């Protein structure tokens, strides 16, 4: 009977070692999988950081441009119709309608006072 208990004890020890080794292997596999997931997530985060840095650079450039005199001048021209004193503004006829080319007036260098005079005396 002592031999049987010894054999049973050895069997139990062997099974315990087998369970311990299998649990250790399972733990290592889980850690490897966790490390692989972390590497993938890190790559995604690094890509997002790279994208955000590029976007940040573009936004900084836009801020610099928006605070520059070139932007202010362009905005004044576009939204308020303001321009430099040397700008020429053309009033073009609506070409979508059928118009005779004879109806189109070509103004050459007309002084400002002549324009006002023509405005008020046109109907006379």
The first five atom37 places (N, CA, C, CB, O) and aatype in JSON, in Angstrom:
{
  "aatype": [20, 20, 20, 20, 20, 20, 20, 20, 20, 20, 20, 20, 20, 20, 20, 20, 20, 20, 20, 20, 20, 20, 20, 20, 20, 20, 20, 20, 20, 20, 20, 20, 20, 20, 20, 20, 20, 20, 20, 20, 20, 20, 20, 20, 20, 20, 20, 20, 20, 20, 20, 20, 20, 20, 20, 20, 20, 20, 20, 20, 20, 20, 20, 20, 20, 20, 20, 20, 20, 20, 20, 20, 20, 20, 20, 20, 20, 20, 20, 20, 20, 20, 20, 20, 20, 20, 20, 20, 20, 20, 20, 20, 20, 20, 20, 20, 20, 20, 20, 20, 20, 20, 20, 20, 20, 20, 20, 20, 20, 20, 20, 20, 20, 20, 20, 20, 20, 20, 20, 20, 20, 20, 20, 20],
  "atom_mask": [
    [1, 1, 1, 1, 1],
    [1, 1, 1, 1, 1],
    [1, 1, 1, 1, 1],
    [1, 1, 1, 1, 1],
    [1, 1, 1, 1, 1],
    [1, 1, 1, 1, 1],
    [1, 1, 1, 1, 1],
    [1, 1, 1, 1, 1],
    [1, 1, 1, 1, 1],
    [1, 1, 1, 1, 1],
    [1, 1, 1, 1, 1],
    [1, 1, 1, 1, 1],
    [1, 1, 1, 1, 1],
    [1, 1, 1, 1, 1],
    [1, 1, 1, 1, 1],
    [1, 1, 1, 1, 1],
    [1, 1, 1, 1, 1],
    [1, 1, 1, 1, 1],
    [1, 1, 1, 1, 1],
    [1, 1, 1, 1, 1],
    [1, 1, 1, 1, 1],
    [1, 1, 1, 1, 1],
    [1, 1, 1, 1, 1],
    [1, 1, 1, 1, 1],
    [1, 1, 1, 1, 1],
    [1, 1, 1, 1, 1],
    [1, 1, 1, 1, 1],
    [1, 1, 1, 1, 1],
    [1, 1, 1, 1, 1],
    [1, 1, 1, 1, 1],
    [1, 1, 1, 1, 1],
    [1, 1, 1, 1, 1],
    [1, 1, 1, 1, 1],
    [1, 1, 1, 1, 1],
    [1, 1, 1, 1, 1],
    [1, 1, 1, 1, 1],
    [1, 1, 1, 1, 1],
    [1, 1, 1, 1, 1],
    [1, 1, 1, 1, 1],
    [1, 1, 1, 1, 1],
    [1, 1, 1, 1, 1],
    [1, 1, 1, 1, 1],
    [1, 1, 1, 1, 1],
    [1, 1, 1, 1, 1],
    [1, 1, 1, 1, 1],
    [1, 1, 1, 1, 1],
    [1, 1, 1, 1, 1],
    [1, 1, 1, 1, 1],
    [1, 1, 1, 1, 1],
    [1, 1, 1, 1, 1],
    [1, 1, 1, 1, 1],
    [1, 1, 1, 1, 1],
    [1, 1, 1, 1, 1],
    [1, 1, 1, 1, 1],
    [1, 1, 1, 1, 1],
    [1, 1, 1, 1, 1],
    [1, 1, 1, 1, 1],
    [1, 1, 1, 1, 1],
    [1, 1, 1, 1, 1],
    [1, 1, 1, 1, 1],
    [1, 1, 1, 1, 1],
    [1, 1, 1, 1, 1],
    [1, 1, 1, 1, 1],
    [1, 1, 1, 1, 1],
    [1, 1, 1, 1, 1],
    [1, 1, 1, 1, 1],
    [1, 1, 1, 1, 1],
    [1, 1, 1, 1, 1],
    [1, 1, 1, 1, 1],
    [1, 1, 1, 1, 1],
    [1, 1, 1, 1, 1],
    [1, 1, 1, 1, 1],
    [1, 1, 1, 1, 1],
    [1, 1, 1, 1, 1],
    [1, 1, 1, 1, 1],
    [1, 1, 1, 1, 1],
    [1, 1, 1, 1, 1],
    [1, 1, 1, 1, 1],
    [1, 1, 1, 1, 1],
    [1, 1, 1, 1, 1],
    [1, 1, 1, 1, 1],
    [1, 1, 1, 1, 1],
    [1, 1, 1, 1, 1],
    [1, 1, 1, 1, 1],
    [1, 1, 1, 1, 1],
    [1, 1, 1, 1, 1],
    [1, 1, 1, 1, 1],
    [1, 1, 1, 1, 1],
    [1, 1, 1, 1, 1],
    [1, 1, 1, 1, 1],
    [1, 1, 1, 1, 1],
    [1, 1, 1, 1, 1],
    [1, 1, 1, 1, 1],
    [1, 1, 1, 1, 1],
    [1, 1, 1, 1, 1],
    [1, 1, 1, 1, 1],
    [1, 1, 1, 1, 1],
    [1, 1, 1, 1, 1],
    [1, 1, 1, 1, 1],
    [1, 1, 1, 1, 1],
    [1, 1, 1, 1, 1],
    [1, 1, 1, 1, 1],
    [1, 1, 1, 1, 1],
    [1, 1, 1, 1, 1],
    [1, 1, 1, 1, 1],
    [1, 1, 1, 1, 1],
    [1, 1, 1, 1, 1],
    [1, 1, 1, 1, 1],
    [1, 1, 1, 1, 1],
    [1, 1, 1, 1, 1],
    [1, 1, 1, 1, 1],
    [1, 1, 1, 1, 1],
    [1, 1, 1, 1, 1],
    [1, 1, 1, 1, 1],
    [1, 1, 1, 1, 1],
    [1, 1, 1, 1, 1],
    [1, 1, 1, 1, 1],
    [1, 1, 1, 1, 1],
    [1, 1, 1, 1, 1],
    [1, 1, 1, 1, 1],
    [1, 1, 1, 1, 1],
    [1, 1, 1, 1, 1],
    [1, 1, 1, 1, 1],
    [1, 1, 1, 1, 1]
  ],
  "atom_positions": [
    [[0.8, -1.17, 0.0], [0.0, 0.0, 0.0], [0.86, 1.26, 0.0], [-0.92, -0.02, 1.17], [0.46, 2.29, -0.55]],
    [[1.95, 1.2, 0.57], [2.87, 2.32, 0.59], [3.36, 2.66, -0.8], [4.04, 2.03, 1.48], [3.54, 3.83, -1.15]],
    [[3.57, 1.59, -1.61], [4.0, 1.8, -2.98], [2.91, 2.52, -3.79], [4.35, 0.46, -3.65], [3.2, 3.4, -4.6]],
    [[1.67, 2.13, -3.55], [0.56, 2.74, -4.28], [0.43, 4.22, -3.91], [-0.76, 1.99, -3.99], [0.17, 5.05, -4.77]],
    [[0.61, 4.54, -2.65], [0.54, 5.94, -2.23], [1.69, 6.75, -2.81], [0.54, 6.04, -0.7], [1.53, 7.9, -3.19]],
    [[2.86, 6.11, -2.86], [4.0, 6.79, -3.46], [3.75, 7.07, -4.93], [5.28, 5.95, -3.3], [4.01, 8.17, -5.42]],
    [[3.23, 6.07, -5.64], [2.94, 6.26, -7.06], [1.85, 7.3, -7.26], [2.51, 4.92, -7.7], [1.91, 8.13, -8.18]],
    [[0.84, 7.26, -6.39], [-0.23, 8.25, -6.46], [0.32, 9.65, -6.17], [-1.36, 7.91, -5.47], [-0.07, 10.61, -6.83]],
    [[1.22, 9.76, -5.22], [1.85, 11.05, -4.9], [2.65, 11.57, -6.07], [2.75, 10.91, -3.66], [2.58, 12.75, -6.41]],
    [[3.44, 10.67, -6.7], [4.21, 11.07, -7.88], [3.28, 11.51, -9.02], [5.11, 9.92, -8.35], [3.56, 12.48, -9.72]],
    [[2.19, 10.78, -9.18], [1.23, 11.13, -10.23], [0.61, 12.52, -9.96], [0.11, 10.06, -10.32], [0.46, 13.32, -10.88]],
    [[0.28, 12.78, -8.72], [-0.31, 14.07, -8.36], [0.72, 15.19, -8.6], [-0.79, 14.06, -6.88], [0.38, 16.25, -9.12]],
    [[1.98, 14.93, -8.21], [3.02, 15.93, -8.43], [3.22, 16.18, -9.92], [4.35, 15.48, -7.77], [3.38, 17.32, -10.34]],
    [[3.22, 15.11, -10.71], [3.39, 15.26, -12.16], [2.23, 16.05, -12.76], [3.5, 13.88, -12.83], [2.44, 16.92, -13.61]],
    [[1.01, 15.76, -12.33], [-0.16, 16.48, -12.83], [-0.07, 17.95, -12.42], [-1.47, 15.83, -12.29], [-0.4, 18.83, -13.22]],
    [[0.36, 18.22, -11.18], [0.49, 19.61, -10.72], [1.52, 20.35, -11.56], [0.89, 19.64, -9.22], [1.3, 21.49, -11.95]],
    [[2.67, 19.68, -11.83], [3.69, 20.31, -12.68], [3.14, 20.55, -14.09], [4.96, 19.41, -12.74], [3.4, 21.6, -14.68]],
    [[2.39, 19.6, -14.62], [1.8, 19.76, -15.94], [0.82, 20.94, -15.95], [1.08, 18.47, -16.38], [0.83, 21.75, -16.89]],
    [[-0.01, 21.05, -14.92], [-0.96, 22.17, -14.83], [-0.19, 23.48, -14.7], [-1.93, 21.98, -13.61], [-0.54, 24.48, -15.33]],
    [[0.86, 23.48, -13.89], [1.68, 24.68, -13.72], [2.32, 25.1, -15.03], [2.75, 24.45, -12.65], [2.32, 26.28, -15.37]],
    [[2.87, 24.16, -15.77], [3.52, 24.46, -17.06], [2.5, 24.94, -18.07], [4.26, 23.21, -17.6], [2.75, 25.91, -18.79]],
    [[1.33, 24.27, -18.14], [0.28, 24.7, -19.06], [-0.24, 26.1, -18.7], [-0.89, 23.69, -19.06], [-0.49, 26.92, -19.59]],
    [[-0.4, 26.37, -17.4], [-0.84, 27.7, -16.98], [0.21, 28.76, -17.34], [-1.13, 27.72, -15.46], [-0.13, 29.87, -17.75]],
    [[1.48, 28.41, -17.18], [2.56, 29.34, -17.53], [2.57, 29.61, -19.03], [3.91, 28.78, -17.08], [2.73, 30.76, -19.45]],
    [[2.41, 28.57, -19.82], [2.38, 28.73, -21.28], [1.18, 29.57, -21.69], [2.34, 27.35, -21.98], [1.3, 30.45, -22.54]],
    [[0.03, 29.3, -21.09], [-1.18, 30.07, -21.37], [-0.97, 31.55, -21.01], [-2.4, 29.5, -20.59], [-1.37, 32.43, -21.77]],
    [[-0.35, 31.81, -19.88], [-0.07, 33.17, -19.45], [0.89, 33.87, -20.44], [0.53, 33.17, -18.03], [0.69, 35.03, -20.78]],
    [[1.91, 33.15, -20.89], [2.85, 33.73, -21.85], [2.16, 34.06, -23.16], [4.02, 32.78, -22.1], [2.4, 35.11, -23.75]],
    [[1.29, 33.16, -23.64], [0.56, 33.4, -24.89], [-0.33, 34.63, -24.75], [-0.29, 32.16, -25.27], [-0.4, 35.46, -25.66]],
    [[-1.01, 34.75, -23.61], [-1.87, 35.92, -23.39], [-1.04, 37.2, -23.36], [-2.66, 35.76, -22.08], [-1.47, 38.23, -23.89]],
    [[0.13, 37.16, -22.73], [0.99, 38.34, -22.69], [1.49, 38.7, -24.08], [2.18, 38.1, -21.74], [1.57, 39.88, -24.43]],
    [[1.84, 37.69, -24.88], [2.3, 37.94, -26.25], [1.17, 38.57, -27.07], [2.79, 36.63, -26.92], [1.4, 39.52, -27.81]],
    [[-0.05, 38.03, -26.94], [-1.19, 38.6, -27.65], [-1.46, 40.04, -27.19], [-2.43, 37.73, -27.44], [-1.75, 40.92, -28.0]],
    [[-1.36, 40.25, -25.89], [-1.57, 41.6, -25.35], [-0.5, 42.56, -25.87], [-1.56, 41.57, -23.81], [-0.8, 43.71, -26.2]],
    [[0.74, 42.09, -25.94], [1.82, 42.93, -26.46], [1.6, 43.24, -27.94], [3.19, 42.24, -26.26], [1.85, 44.37, -28.39]],
    [[1.14, 42.26, -28.71], [0.86, 42.49, -30.13], [-0.27, 43.51, -30.31], [0.48, 41.17, -30.83], [-0.19, 44.39, -31.17]],
    [[-1.31, 43.4, -29.49], [-2.41, 44.38, -29.55], [-1.9, 45.77, -29.2], [-3.55, 43.97, -28.59], [-2.29, 46.77, -29.81]],
    [[-1.02, 45.83, -28.2], [-0.46, 47.13, -27.79], [0.37, 47.73, -28.92], [0.39, 46.97, -26.52], [0.34, 48.94, -29.14]],
    [[1.13, 46.9, -29.63], [1.94, 47.39, -30.75], [1.03, 47.95, -31.85], [2.84, 46.26, -31.32], [1.31, 49.01, -32.4]],
    [[-0.05, 47.23, -32.15], [-0.99, 47.7, -33.18], [-1.63, 49.02, -32.75], [-2.08, 46.63, -33.45], [-1.74, 49.95, -33.55]],
    [[-2.05, 49.1, -31.49], [-2.66, 50.33, -30.99], [-1.65, 51.47, -31.0], [-3.22, 50.13, -29.57], [-2.0, 52.6, -31.34]],
    [[-0.42, 51.2, -30.64], [0.62, 52.23, -30.67], [0.84, 52.75, -32.08], [1.93, 51.68, -30.11], [1.02, 53.95, -32.28]],
    [[0.83, 51.85, -33.06], [0.99, 52.28, -34.45], [-0.16, 53.18, -34.87], [1.08, 51.07, -35.39], [0.05, 54.2, -35.53]],
    [[-1.39, 52.81, -34.48], [-2.55, 53.64, -34.8], [-2.43, 55.01, -34.15], [-3.85, 52.94, -34.35], [-2.71, 56.04, -34.77]],
    [[-2.03, 55.02, -32.89], [-1.89, 56.28, -32.16], [-0.78, 57.13, -32.77], [-1.61, 56.03, -30.67], [-0.94, 58.34, -32.9]],
    [[0.33, 56.51, -33.15], [1.42, 57.26, -33.79], [0.96, 57.85, -35.12], [2.64, 56.35, -34.0], [1.32, 58.98, -35.45]],
    [[0.18, 57.1, -35.88], [-0.34, 57.6, -37.15], [-1.29, 58.78, -36.9], [-1.07, 56.47, -37.92], [-1.26, 59.77, -37.63]],
    [[-2.13, 58.65, -35.87], [-3.04, 59.74, -35.54], [-2.26, 60.97, -35.08], [-4.04, 59.3, -34.46], [-2.62, 62.1, -35.42]],
    [[-1.21, 60.76, -34.3], [-0.37, 61.88, -33.86], [0.28, 62.55, -35.06], [0.71, 61.4, -32.86], [0.33, 63.78, -35.13]],
    [[0.78, 61.75, -36.0], [1.41, 62.3, -37.19], [0.39, 63.13, -37.98], [2.0, 61.17, -38.07], [0.7, 64.23, -38.45]],
    [[-0.83, 62.6, -38.13], [-1.89, 63.32, -38.84], [-2.22, 64.63, -38.13], [-3.15, 62.45, -38.97], [-2.37, 65.67, -38.76]],
    [[-2.35, 64.57, -36.8], [-2.69, 65.76, -36.03], [-1.58, 66.8, -36.09], [-2.99, 65.39, -34.59], [-1.85, 68.0, -36.11]],
    [[-0.32, 66.36, -36.1], [0.79, 67.31, -36.22], [0.75, 68.01, -37.58], [2.15, 66.59, -36.03], [0.94, 69.22, -37.66]],
    [[0.5, 67.25, -38.64], [0.4, 67.85, -39.97], [-0.77, 68.84, -40.02], [0.21, 66.75, -41.05], [-0.65, 69.93, -40.57]],
    [[-1.89, 68.44, -39.43], [-3.06, 69.3, -39.39], [-2.76, 70.55, -38.57], [-4.27, 68.55, -38.81], [-3.2, 71.65, -38.91]],
    [[-2.02, 70.38, -37.48], [-1.65, 71.51, -36.63], [-0.77, 72.49, -37.4], [-0.92, 71.01, -35.38], [-0.94, 73.7, -37.27]],
    [[0.16, 71.98, -38.19], [1.03, 72.84, -39.0], [0.18, 73.63, -39.99], [2.1, 72.01, -39.75], [0.39, 74.84, -40.17]],
    [[-0.77, 72.96, -40.65], [-1.64, 73.65, -41.6], [-2.46, 74.73, -40.92], [-2.56, 72.65, -42.3], [-2.62, 75.83, -41.45]],
    [[-2.97, 74.41, -39.72], [-3.77, 75.4, -39.0], [-2.92, 76.59, -38.56], [-4.43, 74.75, -37.78], [-3.38, 77.73, -38.61]],
    [[-1.68, 76.33, -38.14], [-0.79, 77.43, -37.77], [-0.5, 78.31, -38.98], [0.52, 76.88, -37.18], [-0.44, 79.54, -38.86]],
    [[-0.32, 77.69, -40.14], [-0.1, 78.48, -41.35], [-1.34, 79.32, -41.68], [0.24, 77.55, -42.53], [-1.23, 80.48, -42.08]],
    [[-2.52, 78.72, -41.51], [-3.76, 79.47, -41.76], [-3.9, 80.64, -40.78], [-4.98, 78.54, -41.65], [-4.37, 81.71, -41.16]],
    [[-3.51, 80.42, -39.53], [-3.59, 81.5, -38.54], [-2.63, 82.62, -38.91], [-3.26, 80.96, -37.12], [-2.98, 83.8, -38.85]],
    [[-1.41, 82.24, -39.31], [-0.44, 83.26, -39.73], [-0.96, 84.04, -40.94], [0.93, 82.61, -40.05], [-0.82, 85.26, -41.01]],
    [[-1.55, 83.31, -41.9], [-2.08, 83.98, -43.09], [-3.26, 84.87, -42.73], [-2.5, 82.95, -44.16], [-3.39, 85.98, -43.23]],
    [[-4.13, 84.37, -41.83], [-5.32, 85.14, -41.47], [-4.96, 86.41, -40.73], [-6.25, 84.3, -40.61], [-5.72, 87.38, -40.75]],
    [[-3.81, 86.43, -40.07], [-3.41, 87.65, -39.36], [-2.47, 88.51, -40.2], [-2.74, 87.28, -38.04], [-1.98, 89.54, -39.73]],
    [[-2.21, 88.1, -41.43], [-1.3, 88.88, -42.28], [-2.07, 89.98, -43.01], [-0.59, 87.95, -43.3], [-3.3, 89.95, -43.1]],
    [[-1.33, 90.94, -43.51], [-1.95, 92.05, -44.23], [-2.5, 91.57, -45.58], [-0.94, 93.19, -44.45], [-3.45, 92.15, -46.1]],
    [[-1.91, 90.53, -46.15], [-2.4, 90.02, -47.43], [-3.83, 89.48, -47.28], [-1.47, 88.9, -47.97], [-4.67, 89.7, -48.15]],
    [[-4.1, 88.79, -46.18], [-5.44, 88.25, -45.95], [-6.43, 89.39, -45.71], [-5.45, 87.27, -44.76], [-7.54, 89.38, -46.23]],
    [[-6.01, 90.35, -44.9], [-6.91, 91.48, -44.6], [-7.27, 92.21, -45.88], [-6.26, 92.45, -43.58], [-8.42, 92.58, -46.09]],
    [[-6.28, 92.43, -46.74], [-6.54, 93.11, -48.01], [-7.45, 92.27, -48.9], [-5.21, 93.42, -48.74], [-8.37, 92.81, -49.52]],
    [[-7.21, 90.96, -48.96], [-8.05, 90.09, -49.79], [-9.48, 90.05, -49.26], [-7.47, 88.65, -49.85], [-10.43, 90.07, -50.03]],
    [[-9.63, 90.0, -47.93], [-10.97, 89.99, -47.34], [-11.68, 91.31, -47.6], [-10.89, 89.71, -45.83], [-12.88, 91.32, -47.87]],
    [[-10.95, 92.41, -47.5], [-11.56, 93.71, -47.77], [-12.03, 93.8, -49.21], [-10.57, 94.85, -47.46], [-13.1, 94.35, -49.5]],
    [[-11.25, 93.25, -50.11], [-11.65, 93.26, -51.53], [-12.87, 92.37, -51.75], [-10.49, 92.8, -52.42], [-13.82, 92.76, -52.43]],
    [[-12.82, 91.17, -51.18], [-13.87, 90.19, -51.47], [-15.19, 90.54, -50.79], [-13.42, 88.81, -51.04], [-16.24, 90.51, -51.44]],
    [[-15.16, 90.85, -49.51], [-16.4, 91.01, -48.76], [-16.95, 92.44, -48.76], [-16.18, 90.57, -47.35], [-18.16, 92.64, -48.68]],
    [[-16.06, 93.42, -48.85], [-16.51, 94.8, -48.74], [-16.37, 95.58, -50.04], [-15.76, 95.5, -47.66], [-16.8, 96.73, -50.11]],
    [[-15.77, 94.98, -51.05], [-15.61, 95.66, -52.32], [-14.6, 96.79, -52.27], [-16.92, 96.18, -52.78], [-14.62, 97.7, -53.11]],
    [[-13.72, 96.75, -51.3], [-12.71, 97.79, -51.17], [-11.48, 97.42, -51.98], [-12.34, 98.03, -49.7], [-11.18, 96.23, -52.15]],
    [[-10.79, 98.39, -52.47], [-9.59, 98.12, -53.23], [-8.6, 99.25, -53.09], [-9.92, 97.89, -54.69], [-8.82, 100.19, -52.33]],
    [[-7.54, 99.16, -53.81], [-6.53, 100.2, -53.82], [-7.01, 101.36, -54.67], [-5.18, 99.66, -54.34], [-7.9, 101.19, -55.5]],
    [[-6.44, 102.53, -54.48], [-6.84, 103.68, -55.32], [-6.52, 103.47, -56.79], [-6.14, 104.96, -54.83], [-7.17, 104.08, -57.64]],
    [[-5.56, 102.65, -57.11], [-5.19, 102.43, -58.51], [-5.96, 101.3, -59.18], [-3.72, 102.16, -58.59], [-5.69, 100.97, -60.34]],
    [[-6.9, 100.69, -58.47], [-7.66, 99.59, -59.05], [-8.66, 100.11, -60.07], [-8.39, 98.79, -57.96], [-9.22, 101.19, -59.92]],
    [[-8.87, 99.32, -61.1], [-9.89, 99.61, -62.11], [-11.02, 98.62, -61.93], [-9.3, 99.54, -63.56], [-10.8, 97.41, -61.91]],
    [[-12.23, 99.13, -61.8], [-13.4, 98.28, -61.64], [-14.16, 98.3, -62.95], [-14.3, 98.74, -60.45], [-14.49, 99.36, -63.48]],
    [[-14.44, 97.14, -63.46], [-15.17, 97.03, -64.72], [-16.61, 96.64, -64.44], [-14.51, 95.99, -65.66], [-16.88, 95.75, -63.64]],
    [[-17.53, 97.32, -65.09], [-18.92, 96.97, -65.0], [-19.27, 96.29, -66.31], [-19.83, 98.21, -64.74], [-19.4, 96.94, -67.34]],
    [[-19.42, 95.0, -66.26], [-19.68, 94.22, -67.47], [-21.16, 94.0, -67.64], [-18.94, 92.88, -67.43], [-21.87, 93.79, -66.65]],
    [[-21.65, 94.04, -68.86], [-23.08, 93.8, -69.08], [-23.39, 92.32, -68.88], [-23.5, 94.25, -70.51], [-22.52, 91.45, -68.95]],
    [[-24.66, 92.07, -68.62], [-25.11, 90.7, -68.44], [-25.14, 90.02, -69.8], [-26.5, 90.65, -67.75], [-25.97, 90.37, -70.64]],
    [[-24.28, 89.08, -70.02], [-24.19, 88.43, -71.32], [-25.16, 87.25, -71.45], [-22.77, 87.95, -71.56], [-25.26, 86.65, -72.52]],
    [[-25.87, 86.93, -70.38], [-26.83, 85.83, -70.48], [-28.05, 86.24, -71.29], [-27.25, 85.38, -69.08], [-28.68, 85.4, -71.94]],
    [[-28.37, 87.52, -71.26], [-29.48, 88.03, -72.08], [-28.94, 88.37, -73.45], [-30.17, 89.27, -71.42], [-27.75, 88.62, -73.64]],
    [[-29.84, 88.38, -74.39], [-29.41, 88.77, -75.73], [-29.29, 90.28, -75.77], [-30.4, 88.25, -76.82], [-30.29, 90.99, -75.66]],
    [[-28.09, 90.76, -75.94], [-27.86, 92.2, -76.0], [-27.12, 92.52, -77.27], [-27.08, 92.7, -74.76], [-26.31, 91.74, -77.78]],
    [[-27.43, 93.69, -77.77], [-26.7, 94.16, -78.94], [-25.37, 94.73, -78.48], [-27.52, 95.21, -79.73], [-25.28, 95.35, -77.42]],
    [[-24.37, 94.52, -79.27], [-23.07, 95.06, -78.93], [-23.07, 96.57, -79.05], [-21.99, 94.45, -79.82], [-22.19, 97.24, -78.5]],
    [[-24.05, 97.13, -79.77], [-24.12, 98.58, -79.93], [-24.58, 99.25, -78.63], [-25.08, 98.94, -81.08], [-24.25, 100.41, -78.37]],
    [[-25.34, 98.5, -77.8], [-25.84, 99.06, -76.55], [-24.75, 99.21, -75.5], [-26.95, 98.2, -76.01], [-24.91, 99.94, -74.52]],
    [[-23.66, 98.52, -75.7], [-22.58, 98.55, -74.71], [-21.75, 99.81, -74.9], [-21.69, 97.29, -74.82], [-21.23, 100.06, -75.99]],
    [[-21.65, 100.59, -73.84], [-20.86, 101.81, -73.9], [-19.45, 101.49, -73.44], [-21.48, 102.94, -73.02], [-19.24, 100.75, -72.48]],
    [[-18.52, 102.05, -74.11], [-17.13, 101.91, -73.7], [-16.7, 103.25, -73.14], [-16.21, 101.45, -74.89], [-16.63, 104.25, -73.85]],
    [[-16.4, 103.24, -71.85], [-15.99, 104.47, -71.2], [-14.48, 104.54, -71.2], [-16.54, 104.56, -69.76], [-13.79, 103.61, -70.79]],
    [[-13.99, 105.63, -71.66], [-12.56, 105.86, -71.58], [-12.31, 106.66, -70.32], [-12.02, 106.6, -72.86], [-13.16, 106.7, -69.43]],
    [[-11.2, 107.28, -70.23], [-10.88, 108.05, -69.03], [-11.86, 109.21, -68.9], [-9.41, 108.56, -69.08], [-11.71, 110.24, -69.54]],
    [[-12.85, 109.01, -68.05], [-13.84, 110.04, -67.79], [-13.6, 110.53, -66.38], [-15.32, 109.51, -67.97], [-13.44, 109.74, -65.45]],
    [[-13.56, 111.84, -66.22], [-13.32, 112.39, -64.9], [-14.55, 112.19, -64.03], [-12.95, 113.88, -64.99], [-15.66, 112.0, -64.52]],
    [[-14.32, 112.24, -62.74], [-15.38, 111.99, -61.78], [-16.51, 113.0, -61.91], [-14.82, 112.01, -60.37], [-17.68, 112.62, -61.87]],
    [[-16.19, 114.29, -62.08], [-17.24, 115.3, -62.17], [-18.06, 115.11, -63.44], [-16.63, 116.71, -62.15], [-19.25, 115.45, -63.47]],
    [[-17.43, 114.56, -64.51], [-18.18, 114.3, -65.74], [-19.17, 113.14, -65.54], [-17.22, 114.0, -66.9], [-20.26, 113.14, -66.1]],
    [[-18.76, 112.17, -64.75], [-19.68, 111.06, -64.46], [-20.9, 111.57, -63.7], [-18.96, 109.96, -63.64], [-22.02, 111.17, -64.0]],
    [[-20.68, 112.44, -62.71], [-21.8, 112.99, -61.95], [-22.7, 113.84, -62.85], [-21.29, 113.83, -60.77], [-23.93, 113.79, -62.75]],
    [[-22.09, 114.59, -63.7], [-22.87, 115.43, -64.62], [-23.71, 114.56, -65.54], [-21.93, 116.35, -65.46], [-24.89, 114.84, -65.77]],
    [[-23.11, 113.49, -66.08], [-23.85, 112.57, -66.96], [-24.96, 111.88, -66.21], [-22.92, 111.53, -67.57], [-26.02, 111.61, -66.78]],
    [[-24.74, 111.57, -64.94], [-25.75, 110.9, -64.13], [-27.0, 111.77, -63.98], [-25.19, 110.54, -62.75], [-28.12, 111.27, -64.1]],
    [[-26.81, 113.07, -63.72], [-27.95, 113.94, -63.47], [-28.54, 114.54, -64.75], [-27.54, 115.04, -62.53], [-29.69, 114.96, -64.75]],
    [[-27.77, 114.6, -65.81], [-28.27, 115.23, -67.03], [-28.56, 114.22, -68.13], [-27.28, 116.25, -67.54], [-28.8, 114.61, -69.27]],
    [[-28.56, 112.96, -67.82], [-28.78, 111.91, -68.83], [-30.17, 111.98, -69.41], [-28.55, 110.52, -68.22], [-30.35, 111.8, -70.62]],
    [[-31.16, 112.24, -68.59], [-32.53, 112.26, -69.05], [-32.89, 113.55, -69.78], [-33.44, 112.06, -67.91], [-33.96, 113.62, -70.38]],
    [[-32.06, 114.55, -69.75], [-32.42, 115.84, -70.35], [-32.06, 115.93, -71.79], [-31.75, 116.96, -69.62], [-32.29, 116.95, -72.43]]
  ]
}
